[in-house]
Amino acid sequence: MCDFGSAKKLNPGETSVAYICSRYYRAPELILGEEQYCSDIDIWSIGCVIAEMFIGEPIFPGVSSKDQLLKIMQLMGTPTPAEVQAMCRKSKAKLPDIQGIGLKKKLKSGTNPLAIDLLQKLFVYNPKKRLKPLQALMHPYFDDLRGQKLTINGKGITDLFNFTKVELQSEPE
């Protein structure tokens, strides 16, 4: 699934618009108004899509930006001042103190604990502490998928986890 409607090349230090991405999938740093971000916002969005596949509806269905941030905090709790600064250096937001319910309670009982672990590593307030794309693909949740010979209509497909040397350079370990 891809939507490149607002795609652009991100250049370090270059200002970008914070009002990007459909609200339900918008990373909290964008809601706080951060204009210098990178592809870490996409990792948050991927987490939203994965969670939606588990629960059958958007995980953070805010009706406004303020409500969107509230929905995120109701699940994850209020970010610390350090996390707010990591998301948006210019933020002066006064956030309510909310104890989040956690992903385990939000997802259906019986959800694979590895799926919950993956989502917890994607839904991290500090963008720099979220999993990187290759790290996400290497998460143990996908071990079963890596071990299968995948087919579509009986025909084999490309090995989704046969990474090239160039792809592996971002995560040598």
trRosetta pair geometry for C-beta under 8 A, 3 or more apart (Angstrom, degrees):
i j d omega theta_ij theta_ji phi_ij phi_ji
1 49 6.7 -173 68 -151 140 148
3 6 8.0 25 129 19 93 81
3 22 7.9 30 84 -16 163 112
4 7 4.0 -22 -164 -17 81 134
6 20 5.3 177 137 -150 152 96
6 21 7.1 -120 55 -57 144 50
8 16 7.1 173 71 -126 136 118
10 14 7.1 -175 -168 60 53 114
10 16 6.8 -39 -119 -52 87 145
10 37 7.5 -78 -140 94 138 60
10 38 5.5 141 136 -128 153 61
10 39 6.7 -160 25 -45 150 76
11 14 4.0 59 73 -4 96 134
12 38 7.7 -1 -93 -83 71 114
13 36 6.7 -7 -131 -140 22 128
14 36 7.3 147 73 -120 35 85
15 35 4.6 7 -155 143 85 118
15 36 6.2 -58 -102 -70 52 81
16 20 7.1 -13 145 -32 111 146
16 35 5.7 176 58 -174 52 66
16 36 7.0 127 19 -96 85 34
16 37 6.5 -86 53 39 126 85
17 20 5.6 126 91 -49 92 99
17 35 6.9 -20 -116 -129 14 90
18 30 4.9 160 -172 -157 76 67
18 31 7.9 -170 164 -43 111 10
18 32 7.9 -113 -161 76 140 47
18 33 4.9 -35 -117 -148 177 37
18 34 5.8 132 -111 63 111 42
18 35 5.3 -73 -50 -78 93 68
19 30 7.4 137 -86 174 24 104
20 26 7.4 140 81 -121 56 100
20 30 6.2 -108 48 -142 83 140
20 41 7.6 53 87 142 118 157
21 25 5.5 -112 168 91 112 94
21 26 4.7 150 92 -93 114 74
21 27 7.5 61 56 3 159 75
21 30 6.7 77 39 95 119 175
21 41 6.9 -153 -27 153 151 120
21 45 6.1 -118 -152 -88 140 132
22 25 5.2 52 71 28 89 104
22 26 7.0 -142 91 -42 37 87
23 26 5.4 -41 -144 -2 34 123
23 62 5.8 -113 153 71 119 100
23 65 6.9 -122 -133 -85 111 60
23 68 5.4 -125 177 -84 100 143
24 48 6.4 146 136 179 79 139
24 58 4.2 -60 -163 -152 138 145
24 59 7.9 123 180 47 96 59
24 60 5.8 154 -158 81 63 77
24 61 5.7 -4 -112 -104 110 51
24 62 7.0 178 -93 30 57 75
24 68 7.5 -139 -96 -124 35 111
25 44 7.5 135 173 115 64 85
25 45 4.2 52 169 -134 107 87
25 48 4.4 -172 -120 76 72 153
25 49 6.9 27 -117 -48 122 82
25 58 7.9 -103 -55 -137 72 112
26 30 4.9 -109 -177 76 101 131
26 31 5.9 114 122 -53 120 90
26 41 7.8 -24 -158 -169 52 108
26 44 7.8 -2 143 112 23 129
26 45 7.5 21 -79 -85 21 94
26 65 7.8 -53 87 -122 154 83
26 68 6.5 21 60 166 115 152
27 30 5.1 96 65 2 77 103
27 31 7.6 -145 101 -5 43 87
27 37 7.6 153 71 -158 140 151
27 40 7.2 94 -127 118 166 78
27 41 4.1 -126 5 -137 140 74
27 44 3.7 120 -97 46 93 159
27 45 6.8 -71 -47 -40 87 77
27 87 8.0 -163 143 -145 100 106
27 127 7.0 53 173 -95 145 107
28 31 5.2 -51 -150 34 45 115
28 32 6.3 42 153 -17 72 104
28 44 7.4 -153 3 -141 70 155
28 69 6.2 96 -134 -119 92 86
28 72 5.6 -170 -80 124 114 169
28 79 7.2 151 133 -36 156 142
28 87 5.8 -44 104 -145 95 150
28 125 6.2 -39 60 -132 144 75
29 32 5.6 -55 -148 40 35 111
29 34 4.1 -17 163 16 95 142
29 37 6.0 140 110 -99 132 127
29 41 6.9 -109 58 -91 111 96
29 87 3.7 -150 -94 -170 87 86
29 88 5.4 162 -152 -50 75 87
29 127 5.8 -26 -23 -45 148 124
30 33 7.7 75 -179 -56 31 12
30 34 6.2 -77 -83 50 37 90
30 37 7.0 -40 -72 -29 83 164
30 41 6.1 70 -40 -131 118 130
31 65 5.1 165 -143 -170 89 96
31 68 5.8 -151 -107 93 139 118
31 69 4.8 171 139 -66 150 105
31 72 7.9 -175 19 8 159 145
32 69 7.6 103 -60 -103 74 137
32 84 7.0 170 -126 -156 156 80
32 87 5.5 87 33 122 149 117
32 88 3.8 -148 115 -4 124 151
32 91 4.6 -24 177 -96 119 131
32 93 5.9 -85 -131 -26 97 141
33 88 5.7 85 63 -149 73 145
33 90 6.8 -80 100 80 116 110
33 91 6.6 151 47 -89 104 82
34 37 5.3 90 122 -57 117 107
34 87 6.1 -126 -41 154 137 65
34 88 4.1 -128 -63 -99 92 86
34 89 7.6 91 -114 14 94 69
34 90 7.8 155 -99 34 57 94
34 91 7.8 -37 -60 -47 81 106
37 40 6.7 -115 -176 53 93 94
37 41 5.3 52 151 -35 139 120
37 127 7.0 -141 -145 -125 95 172
38 41 7.4 166 81 0 36 87
38 127 7.5 139 48 149 86 136
39 42 4.9 -30 -173 21 74 119
39 43 7.2 85 135 -24 74 88
39 133 7.7 -30 131 -37 130 115
40 43 5.4 -41 -158 23 47 117
40 44 7.2 52 146 -18 66 95
40 127 3.7 96 126 -177 149 104
40 128 6.9 -59 -95 -69 158 37
40 130 5.4 130 -157 46 98 130
41 44 5.8 -48 -162 30 40 114
41 45 6.7 41 144 -18 67 106
41 127 7.1 -23 -59 -125 58 128
42 45 5.3 -52 -149 38 40 115
42 46 6.3 47 150 -25 69 99
43 46 5.6 -47 -149 31 33 114
43 47 6.7 39 149 -20 61 101
43 122 5.6 -149 160 -148 88 83
43 127 7.9 133 50 -153 120 76
43 130 4.6 137 106 141 145 137
43 131 6.3 179 -158 70 135 72
43 132 7.5 -87 -85 -122 141 23
43 133 7.0 -131 -89 -69 97 65
43 136 6.9 -173 -137 -49 100 143
44 47 5.7 -55 -159 32 33 115
44 48 6.7 35 146 -21 65 102
44 122 6.7 150 -106 160 34 85
44 123 6.9 85 -133 -105 74 55
44 127 7.8 -61 -38 -112 115 85
44 130 6.9 -83 -58 -111 73 159
45 48 5.4 -50 -153 31 37 115
45 49 6.6 35 150 -18 67 102
46 49 5.7 -53 -151 35 35 110
46 50 6.3 34 152 -18 67 105
46 122 6.3 -112 85 -152 93 139
46 136 7.1 46 112 -180 149 166
47 50 5.8 -55 -145 38 31 110
47 51 6.1 30 157 -17 66 108
47 119 5.5 115 -153 -141 99 71
47 122 3.3 169 -78 122 119 129
47 123 5.0 174 159 -53 157 80
48 51 5.9 -55 -145 39 28 110
48 52 6.3 31 154 -23 63 108
48 58 7.0 2 -179 -151 103 81
48 59 5.8 -144 -141 37 68 111
48 60 6.5 -70 -122 25 112 105
49 52 5.6 -54 -148 34 30 114
49 53 6.7 34 152 -23 62 101
50 53 5.8 -53 -156 29 33 112
50 54 6.9 28 149 -15 63 104
50 115 7.6 -164 160 -163 116 95
50 118 7.2 -85 143 114 160 121
50 119 6.3 -155 97 -88 123 96
50 122 7.3 97 37 39 135 166
51 54 5.7 -58 -156 36 37 111
51 55 6.3 0 160 7 73 110
51 59 4.0 2 119 -49 134 143
51 103 7.7 -107 -116 -139 120 108
51 106 7.8 0 -163 119 121 125
51 107 7.3 -110 -145 -85 84 101
51 119 5.8 92 -74 -127 98 135
52 55 6.4 -70 -134 52 29 87
52 56 7.4 -141 178 32 59 3
52 57 6.5 -107 -143 102 81 17
52 58 5.5 -15 -102 -100 115 39
52 59 6.0 -113 -65 -23 68 85
53 56 7.9 31 -169 -69 19 41
54 107 5.5 -20 136 -137 137 106
54 108 6.7 -153 162 16 91 98
54 111 6.0 44 -164 -123 131 126
54 115 6.6 137 -87 155 140 142
55 59 6.3 110 35 -86 140 80
55 106 7.1 -48 -80 149 145 85
55 107 6.3 -116 -67 -120 101 59
55 108 6.6 165 -104 -27 68 91
57 61 7.0 -33 153 -47 102 133
58 61 4.4 117 82 -72 119 87
59 75 7.2 33 163 -75 102 165
59 106 6.9 65 -149 157 100 139
60 68 6.0 67 153 -157 111 73
60 71 4.4 135 -151 112 76 125
60 72 5.4 17 -122 -69 137 74
60 75 7.3 -95 -84 3 93 139
61 71 6.7 -176 49 -130 44 164
62 65 7.0 73 132 -114 143 13
62 66 7.7 173 -169 75 129 39
62 67 4.0 153 -156 102 91 86
62 68 2.8 -127 26 -75 164 61
62 69 7.3 55 -98 3 155 43
62 70 7.1 125 -111 47 112 84
62 71 4.9 -139 -66 5 89 131
63 67 4.9 9 43 66 72 160
64 67 4.6 91 47 12 77 104
64 68 6.8 -129 94 -11 38 88
65 68 5.3 -50 -147 30 31 119
65 69 6.7 29 156 -16 64 101
66 69 6.1 -55 -154 35 30 107
66 70 6.5 31 148 -18 63 108
67 70 5.3 -54 -148 38 36 117
67 71 6.3 42 152 -24 67 101
68 71 5.8 -51 -151 31 30 112
68 72 6.7 30 150 -17 62 104
69 72 5.6 -51 -151 35 36 114
69 73 6.3 31 152 -15 67 107
69 95 7.7 -109 149 -121 125 111
70 73 5.7 -57 -146 40 31 108
70 74 6.3 38 153 -27 65 103
70 96 7.9 31 -117 37 91 121
70 98 7.8 123 -152 -40 67 164
71 74 5.7 -49 -147 29 30 115
71 75 7.0 21 155 -9 60 104
72 75 6.2 -68 -162 40 31 104
72 76 5.9 -21 163 24 71 116
73 76 6.3 -74 -121 61 30 80
73 77 6.3 -41 -164 134 67 12
73 78 5.3 31 -150 -84 119 54
73 79 7.5 -94 -102 -14 96 73
73 95 6.9 -178 -96 -177 154 121
73 96 7.4 124 128 68 156 88
73 98 4.6 90 146 61 109 139
73 100 6.4 -131 170 -78 44 99
74 98 6.1 -69 -87 166 48 143
74 100 6.3 107 144 -122 21 72
74 101 6.7 7 155 0 70 100
75 100 5.1 12 119 -158 24 114
75 101 6.1 -51 -125 47 44 86
75 102 7.1 170 -178 -34 63 5
75 103 6.9 54 178 -74 108 58
75 106 5.7 9 -129 -56 109 149
75 123 7.8 -53 114 170 125 153
76 79 7.8 18 115 -65 116 75
76 100 4.4 -134 87 -96 9 165
76 102 7.8 87 -104 -97 40 39
76 123 6.2 -144 -85 149 134 118
76 125 7.2 157 140 -54 144 98
77 98 6.0 -172 -143 98 44 75
77 99 5.7 -11 -112 -146 98 32
77 100 3.5 -94 -39 -4 64 102
78 95 5.2 153 -149 125 109 122
78 96 6.6 -139 -88 93 129 50
78 97 5.3 -87 2 -130 156 40
78 98 4.9 124 -44 38 92 74
78 100 7.9 -173 -11 -36 46 92
79 83 3.7 -124 -176 94 106 127
79 84 5.2 139 104 -56 121 74
79 87 7.0 6 163 -9 170 136
79 95 7.0 52 44 61 80 169
79 125 4.3 142 -114 -140 120 159
80 83 4.6 99 50 4 75 101
80 84 7.2 -133 95 -5 41 84
80 125 7.9 155 28 76 72 155
81 84 5.5 -50 -148 33 35 114
81 85 6.4 34 154 -17 66 104
82 85 5.7 -55 -150 38 32 111
82 86 6.4 35 150 -21 65 106
82 126 7.8 -17 127 -79 86 121
83 86 5.4 -51 -146 36 34 114
83 87 6.4 31 154 -18 65 105
83 125 3.9 34 -176 110 126 137
83 126 5.3 -104 -129 -55 76 84
84 87 5.8 -60 -152 38 30 108
84 88 6.7 -47 173 49 66 85
84 91 5.4 -121 167 88 100 141
84 93 6.4 -143 -152 56 132 110
84 95 7.2 -162 -87 -6 134 134
84 125 7.8 -36 -61 168 42 131
85 88 7.4 -96 -135 70 22 45
85 89 6.0 43 -165 -112 70 51
85 91 7.2 -142 -90 47 42 106
86 125 7.0 99 73 124 118 88
86 126 4.0 -13 121 -124 155 88
86 127 6.7 -172 145 21 96 74
86 128 6.6 -107 -170 19 116 103
86 129 7.9 12 163 -1 155 106
87 91 7.0 19 85 -15 94 148
87 125 6.1 -70 -54 171 121 83
87 126 7.0 -114 -54 -105 75 41
87 127 6.5 117 -109 -21 62 98
88 91 3.8 84 95 -37 112 113
88 93 7.8 69 70 -5 132 118
95 98 7.9 -83 155 7 98 98
101 105 4.5 -96 154 71 105 139
101 106 6.3 119 95 -51 116 88
102 105 5.3 87 71 12 85 99
102 106 7.1 -159 101 -6 44 94
103 106 5.4 -65 -144 41 37 111
103 107 5.8 22 166 -11 77 109
103 116 5.3 155 112 -150 123 89
103 119 5.5 154 -143 100 156 127
103 120 5.9 -128 13 -70 146 85
103 123 7.2 146 -68 47 126 145
104 107 6.5 -58 -139 41 23 99
104 111 7.8 -163 -135 59 55 119
104 116 5.7 40 -83 -144 73 148
107 111 4.2 -22 139 -12 127 163
107 115 7.5 165 -160 107 163 115
107 116 6.3 -139 31 -90 151 96
107 119 7.8 148 -53 33 137 161
108 111 5.5 121 67 -48 69 100
111 115 5.6 -101 167 71 97 127
111 116 6.0 106 112 -50 116 99
112 115 4.2 90 72 -3 96 105
112 116 7.3 -168 95 -5 54 80
112 141 6.8 119 115 -134 132 93
113 116 5.4 -50 -151 36 41 114
113 117 6.3 45 149 -22 68 103
114 117 5.3 -48 -145 36 36 116
114 118 6.4 43 152 -22 65 101
114 139 7.3 146 176 148 99 102
114 140 5.4 -107 -141 98 130 95
114 141 4.0 168 138 -89 108 75
115 118 5.7 -49 -149 33 32 113
115 119 6.5 29 153 -15 64 106
115 141 5.5 108 -79 -133 52 131
116 119 5.9 -57 -149 40 31 109
116 120 6.3 34 152 -23 65 107
117 120 5.7 -54 -147 34 30 113
117 121 6.6 22 155 -14 63 108
117 139 7.5 174 105 -171 101 121
117 140 7.8 8 83 55 139 103
117 141 7.1 -175 66 -54 97 109
118 121 6.0 -68 -156 39 30 106
118 122 6.5 22 151 -15 67 109
118 131 7.9 -36 -157 -7 66 158
118 136 7.0 86 -159 -149 101 79
118 139 4.9 99 -104 149 102 161
118 141 4.5 -38 -42 -13 136 148
119 122 5.5 -58 -144 39 36 108
119 123 5.8 13 163 1 73 111
120 123 6.3 -59 -129 53 26 94
120 124 7.7 63 158 -64 52 83
121 124 6.6 -10 -164 -36 33 116
121 130 7.0 115 156 -154 61 54
121 131 4.8 57 140 -37 108 112
121 135 8.0 -116 148 129 134 115
121 136 7.6 179 104 -100 114 78
121 139 7.2 174 59 -105 145 133
122 130 6.1 46 -146 -157 37 103
122 131 5.9 -46 -82 29 63 109
122 136 6.7 58 -83 -111 104 122
124 127 7.7 153 94 -93 92 20
124 129 4.8 -115 144 96 146 97
124 130 4.6 -172 47 -80 111 69
126 129 4.2 52 86 14 109 113
126 130 7.5 -168 92 -27 59 74
127 130 5.8 -37 -158 4 41 115
131 135 4.3 -144 -165 96 92 115
131 136 4.5 120 122 -64 134 82
131 139 7.1 -20 -135 -61 160 118
132 135 4.6 89 51 8 76 110
132 136 7.1 -141 89 -11 36 87
132 170 6.6 -150 147 145 145 122
132 171 6.6 175 78 -63 134 118
133 136 5.7 -57 -152 31 30 112
133 137 6.6 23 156 -13 66 106
133 170 8.0 27 57 101 93 155
134 137 5.6 -54 -148 39 36 110
134 138 6.2 27 155 -14 68 111
134 163 7.2 62 -134 -118 112 153
134 167 6.6 150 -96 164 124 88
134 168 7.3 142 -151 -111 151 43
134 170 5.6 147 5 81 141 116
134 171 4.6 -157 97 8 135 134
135 138 5.8 -64 -145 44 29 106
135 139 7.0 58 148 -54 61 83
135 171 6.1 166 -61 -98 77 153
136 139 5.7 -24 -163 -17 36 116
137 142 6.4 -34 -170 29 48 166
137 161 6.8 174 162 -112 111 86
138 142 7.5 -112 -140 54 9 124
138 171 7.4 -140 -2 112 148 155
139 142 5.9 90 71 7 74 97
140 143 5.1 -8 -163 -28 60 118
142 145 4.8 -56 -165 45 72 118
142 146 5.8 79 135 -29 87 98
142 161 7.4 156 138 -81 127 132
143 146 5.6 -55 -147 34 32 112
143 147 6.4 26 156 -18 65 109
144 147 5.8 -62 -152 37 31 110
144 148 6.7 28 154 -25 65 108
145 148 6.1 -58 -151 27 32 110
145 150 7.7 22 -170 -67 79 119
145 160 7.5 -35 145 62 113 131
145 161 7.8 130 111 -33 93 129
146 161 4.8 -11 -118 15 97 165
149 156 6.6 -50 173 -119 97 101
150 156 7.2 97 84 -151 58 60
150 157 5.1 -50 106 47 105 106
150 159 7.9 144 30 -108 109 46
150 160 7.1 30 16 -8 155 108
151 154 5.7 -3 164 -144 133 12
151 155 5.9 147 -158 67 89 27
151 156 5.6 -50 -99 -87 80 40
151 157 6.6 161 -118 -8 26 87
152 155 6.1 -31 67 61 67 84
152 157 5.5 57 -1 -53 103 123
157 160 7.7 21 114 -44 110 90
158 162 7.5 -116 171 37 81 117
159 162 3.8 67 94 -16 120 115
163 167 4.2 -124 -169 89 98 129
163 168 5.1 117 122 -55 125 91
164 167 4.7 99 52 6 75 101
164 168 7.0 -148 94 -2 40 89
165 168 5.7 -61 -145 42 31 109
165 169 6.7 53 152 -44 63 93
166 169 5.8 -36 -159 1 32 119
167 170 7.1 -51 177 15 42 104
168 171 6.5 -84 -161 65 54 72
168 172 6.7 82 149 -107 86 43
169 172 6.7 7 -143 -70 35 82
